[in-house]
Amino acid sequence: MDWYPRHRRDLPWRNTRDPYAIWLSEVILQQTRVKQGLPYYLDFITSYPTVQDLAAAPQDEVLRHWQGLGYYSRARNMHHTAQQVAGEYNGQFPGSYTELLKLRGVGQYTAAAIASFAYDEKVAVLDGNVFRVLARVFGVTQDIAAPASRRTFQQLADTLIPADQPAEFNQAIMEFGAIQCTPAKPDCLFCPLQTECYAFQHGMVQELPIKSKAKAARTRYFHYLVLRHNDTLYMRKRGPKDIWEGLYDFALQETDSAELPAAFIVDTVEGLGGNVATNQVEEPTTAMRHILSHQKVEARFHHIWLSEPLTPEAAVAAGLVAYSAHEIERLPKPIIISNFVSNIRF
């Protein structure tokens, strides 16, 4: 608590008691560094000043604002929660930790953050930074990735939080983990908890916290068929139960290898109802790689010029729509698609 006032960063969501602004910042900063998330927060709070504004926005528009942050389920849940608050709660966020947990996408950490920062409720937050600080200072050797460990850390955090300054304490311990007790190369030499820190005193700073390794990511091979006619590209909206739900990409063939024969491409396009212009199947682009939390995508793009537009019936059956460059710019897209489109000449 002594350390925090001298070292805290001046961040906009720390200068408000508005639960909407606090909630927005917490959703954006999940699995995102402050430096990356800050511009998105400022964009969202400017574009949607109130939860009613966010609730009324089309989902495609919300996803377009989110583009580049990844973990797009956060954006979809955020939009749904805004509609829930606007519709079921008269635009007012619930005023307690227990009630906040009833909102979609609001887990224990987010509910604790809002409850303490906005309403001064005495409930301790528990994020990656807090896990790390507690594990090192108190020498907790339980695996922080194991669900059963959460109760141990939560009970410990709950014993530390002062009743008269819960918001200040929660901000302080998270900030301490973010800029002092960092994952790699923590500043132990100038740490005010050095003499009390179990990890420092026992040479275990690099060993704690203990976290089991995630499974190795699998590689998926995406072959995008970029169907072009005059100044339009055919794109489709991705469906549920896979990565990038609700975002836009191209007709896709997923295979077990990095190669896709040209003859197969022509057959596939004709199966979609398209006629390939003579000698207008270009060599595929160099593979573009995108690493997600649990899988790797290796994408190649095959430019295919059509001699005539797809018939409306064929386009609908394939889930494809012809878009101009201006229209494509406004569509929410995975970053790998956005990067590819930015290099296309229309």
N, C-alpha and C positions, 0 to 999 in steps of 0.2 A: 504493500500500500504506500510505503514511502518512496519506492522506486518509480511507481507509475506516473505521478505528476511531472517528474523530471524527464521522462523518456517517451511518453505517449506521443503517437503520431496524431496530427490534427486531421481527422477524417470526418466527412460531413454527417454520417449517421451517428456520430458520437455527440453531436450538438443538437439533438432533438429527442423528444419524448414521444413522438408520433409513432404508434405501433406499426402503421403501414410502412413508413420509411425504414424502420428497424427491420421489419420482416423482409422487405425488398432486399436490403443489404445482406441479410443472412442467407437468403436463397441464392443470391448471386455469388456469395463468397464460399458456398459449399464447394469443396474440391477446386477452388480457384484462388490464386494469390491476390492480395489486395491491389498490387500494381496493375494486374490484368483486369480485375473486376471493377475498379473505380470508374473508368470511362463508361462502362455499361450501366453502373448505378446512376451516374449523372444523366445518361441518356434516358433511362427509364423514368427517373423521377421528374425529368423535364417533359418527356412525352406523355406521361401518365401521372399527373400530380396527385391524384387521389385513387383510392382503390376502385371507386366507381368508374373512373376513366379507363383503368386497366381492364376491368370486367367487361366494359362495352366494346373493347377493341377486338377486331377479328383475330382469330388464332394465327393465321398466316402472317399477319402484321407483327404480332408479338414474337413469333419465331424468327422473323427477319431481324428484329432488334436484337435478338439473342444470338444471332449467327456468329460463330467463332468461339463461343464459350464452351461448347460441348455439353455432354450429359443433358440432352434436350428434354428428357422427361422432367427435369426441373422446371423448364419454361412451361410445359403443358400443365404440370401440377400447379404452378404459380397462377396461371390464367384461370384454371378451374377454381382454385381457392379464392381468387379475387371475386369471381362470380358467386361463390358460396357466401363470402362475407357481405357482398353487396345485396344479395337476395335474401339470405336467411338471417343475417345479423344487422340489417338496416345500415350497412356500410360501416359498422363499428366493430373493431376486432374484439373478441372475447377478452375479459379483463383478468383472467387467472390462468395459471399453468395448466390446470386440469381441463378447462374449457378450450384452451388453445390446441390441446392435443386432438380435439375432435375435427380440426381442419385438415383437409387433404394435403399430404406432403409435409405436414408439420410434425416432426418427430420430437423426441425428448430434448435434444439440444436446442433446436429452434424455439420450441415452446419456452424453455428456460431462459433463453436469451431475451425474447420479447417480454416475458413476465417480469424479469428483473430490470431490464433497461427502461421499459415503458411504465411499469407499475410498481417498481421497487419490491417485488415479491422475493422472499428469501428462498431462492432455489438456485442451486449451483449449476453452471454450465459444464459440459463435458465434451470438448472437441479434441482434435489431434494434439493441439498445443497443450491443453490441460492434462491430457493423458501423459504426455512426455514430461512435463514439469513434475507431476505427482510421482511418476515412476522413478525419476532420478532423485528427487529430494528425499522421498521416503523409502526408496529401495524396494519398490513393489515389482516383483518378478513374474507376475501373471501375464499371460499373453493378451495384449490389448485387442487383438483381432478376435478373441474368443468371446462370444456373447455373455458367458457366465462371469467374465471379469468385470463387466460394466458395473455390476452391483458393488463390487469392492471399491472401485474408483469413485463411484457416485457417493457411497457412504463416507469415504474419506473427504471428498470435496465438500459434502454437506456439513461436516464437522468444522471446516475451516471458515466458511462464509459468515461474515458478521451480519447480524440482523439489522443494524442501522445503516449499512452501506453495501447492500448486495450488488447493485449495479456497478459501483466503483470496483469492488473486488473481482467480479467476473471479467470486467474489461481489463483489469490489471493482470490477472493470471494468464489470460489469453495473449495479451500484448507481451508479457514476459516470455512466453513460449515462442512467440513469433519473432522477436528481435534479440532476445538475450539467450534463452535456453533453446537454441535452434537445433534442428535434427543433425546437421553436420557442422563441426567447428563452433560449438557454443562458446560464448565469451566467459569461460569459467574464471579467468584471471581477475576480472573485475566484477564478479558476481556477488551480490550482497548476501546470498544464501550459501556461499562457499563452505563455511565452517559447519553448516548444518546439513549439507547435501550428502546423502548416503553414497550416491554414485561417484561424486568427486573424491570423497574420503576413501573409497574402496577401489578406485581405478576402474569404474564401470560405466563411465559416461557414454562410451561408444556402444556398450552392450544394452543399455536401457533407453527407451522401453523395449521390451521383447515383443516382437510381432511376427507371426508366422507368415511365410512367403505365400503369395498368391500363386495359383496354378499358371503354368506357362501359357501365354497367349497363343491361340491358333491363328493361322494365316488363311485369309479368304481371298480368292482371285476373282475380281470383278472385271468383266469386259463390257464396257459401255458402248452401245450402238448409238452414235450421235447422228440421228437422222436430220438431214438438212434439206430445205427446199427454198430456193431464193434467199430471202433475208430472215428466214425463220428456223428455229430449232424445235424439235419435238421433245417435250419433257413430260414427266409423270410425277404424281404425288405418291410418296412411299406409304405403304400400309402399316398396320400394327404388327406387333410381335417380332420386331427386328430393329436393328439400329436405325437411327435417323427417322423415326416415325414422324410423319406429317411434313417432312422436308421434300424438296424436289430434286430429282436426278433424271437420267436418261433411261431408255430401254436397256435392260440389263440381262446379260448372260453370266451366271456364276458357274465357274468350272473348278476342276481340281488341279489345274495347271496354269502356267503363265501364257500358254499359247492358245490361239483360236484360229483355225484355218479360214482363209478368205471365202472358200466355197460354202462353209457352214454359215458364215455371216450373211452371204447372199440368200441362202435358203431361209435363214431366220427372218430376214427383212421381208422376203416374199410371203412368209407365213404370217407376218403382221399385216399383210395387205399392201405392201409397198413395192414399187418398181424401181430398181436401182439403175441410175443413169449409167451409160456405157463408160467403163473404166473409171468409175467414180467411187471406188472403195479404196481409201487411202491407207497407207501403212499405219499401224497403230502407234500411238504416242509412246514415249518411254514411260515405264511404269511409275506411277505416283503412289507413294506409300503414306498411309495414315495409321497411327497407332492409337488404339482405344484402350480402355482399362483391361479388357478381357480378350481382345482379338486385334489382329493386324489386318488391314485391308491393303491389297496391292491392286491398284486400278490401272487399266489401260483403256484408252479412248480411241474408238474406230470411227473416223469421219465417213459418213455415207451420204452421198448426194442422191436425192430422189428425182426421177424424171417428171413426176407430178405429185401433187399433195396426196396424202392418205385420204381415202374416202371418209366421210363422217362416221360411217358404221365401223370401219376398220380402226379408226382412231379411238373410238369409244371402247371397242372390244379390247384394245391393247392398253387402255388407260392413258393414252398420249394426247397432248394438246400442243398445237403449234404456237410458239411465242416469239415475239420480236425481241430485239436486244433490250429495249426499254422495259418491256414486261418482265423479262428474265431478271433484270436488276432488282426488281421489287419482290421477287419470290424468295422465300427462305430456303437456303440450300446448305448442305454439308460443306465444310470449308474446302474439302478436296474438289468439289464441284464448282464452288465459287472461284477458286484459283484457276481452274481449267477454263471456265467461261471468260474470265478476265483477259485471257490471252487469245481469244477467238477473234478473227476479223469477220465482221458482218458485211 
